[in-house]
Amino acid sequence: MKHDSDRAVSGPTGGPFGDRAAVAVVGESLADVAREALKIARVESQSRPVLLVDLLGQGSALDEMFGDDDPHGVSDAARYGVSLGRVARPVPNADGLFTVPGGAESPQADDVLSDHLWGSWSEQCRRAGALLVVAAPADLHDVGKAIDQLDGLVMIGDAAVPTTHAPVIGRVPASRHRTVVDLPPPRSITPAEKEVVRVATPSTLKRALAWTASALALGALVAAAWWANGLLRRSTTPTQSPAVQSAQPIVMPGDPSAPAVGAASAALGAVPWTVEIASVNTLNGAMARVRRAMDSLPVPTFAATQPGGGTAVWYRLLAGAFATSDQADSLLAALRERGALGPAAGRVVQAPLAWLLEEGVTDDQLAVRLFGWRQQGLPAYALLDQAGTTRIYFGAFENEAEARLLTPVLDSLNLYATLVTRIGSVR
């Protein structure tokens, strides 16, 4: 069978995927499959309803982003006849985009992959003018039996095409070439410390999606009603609950836009002000300077920048996270007074955005969490908000463009993070 593996991903009508109603997105790297499947789903949901089905397994990027307390999903639909309307969840801030999780039992079992539900869901989407996007590992045994019931597949990276009769629509390169950051070797740690970090540090990052119980219930009822009638339509006048409207957008490194500086600075509890200590022209130099300042400066971190709009990248060393410029001025004055900075060195700047690594960290976990992130090469820091919630961040940025300059650091460690407004005070 000949596959158009190098062809751009587009359908016969010229638009993305044309008139196809069900496609699979498969590859070896589960992180890349999750990223590309979500990108495809986002683009297509602008013109028709899209259901993004997660076959990547528990703990995948999609599972961490969209997982909730409702266990129902693909396995429940295949084995117990749970309806599509029951297992589909609306995605906040993404009209027309729904997710379908793996379910209470493994969705990768042979009987689930060979079930007729894939053909049934494909036909429901075809009649409703919707699109089914199935994210799956390329080497999953019997995944071809599910793909056979779809309209085609998109290959991510260089993975071998699964055995299937469905045509290959195209092949997308891995979302980014992962360049491992050349970091100085960390200090030696004891076996006991390694075990504590292994147990306590999450292997995959939790996504910050501000869902409330009322919003989830409303979305589930709407989805169930549409699919019960067999008419999942894109609403021309969408109505969302306040909880959904205020939810954080889904943000992957280098993906959708983060809030503008003005909007970020106005967020409740935001700490947009910081002090620029110095600038260096290498990433390793920035990492080393921040590590040395861990015990002498409040929340030391850094940001990449391209002065004058050129191509050269410099790294700004930053300290402090303050709600007002006066507070940042006080830190700057104190640093000059004690001789840490020259009389004219340093300046107060705005850096309201940061990559969120983890939230909801308890006091007894904090030291271990920070230690774990720093052992991975990230100079992470913690901020405590008025509600007593501790969040762990990386970097501090004036805008999204600055933040995107550091996505290779996250990619080199195979991490996902969320670009958010910095909230809280120094611990």
Secondary structure, 3 states (H helix, E strand, C coil): CCCCCCCCCCCCCCCCCCCCCEEEEEECCHHHHHHHHHHHHHHHCCCCCEEEEECCCCCCHHHHHHCCCCCCCHHHHHHHCCCHHHHCEECCCCCCEEEECCCCCCCCCHHHHCCCHHHHHHHHHHHHCCEEEEEEECCCCCHHHHHCCCCCEEEECCCCCCCCCCCEEEEECCCCCCCCCCCCCCCCCCHHHHHHHHHHCCCCCCCCCCCCHHHHHHHHHHHHHHHHCCCCCCCCCCCCCHHHHCCCCCCCCCCCCCCCHHHHHCCCCECCEEEEEEEECCHHHHHHHHHHCCCCCCCCEEEEECHHHCCCCEEEEEEEEECCHHHHHHHHHHHHHCCCCCCCCCEEEECCEEEEEEEEECHHHHHHHHHHHHHCCCCCEEEECCCCCEEEEEEEECCHHHHHCCHHHHHHCCCCCEEEECECEEC
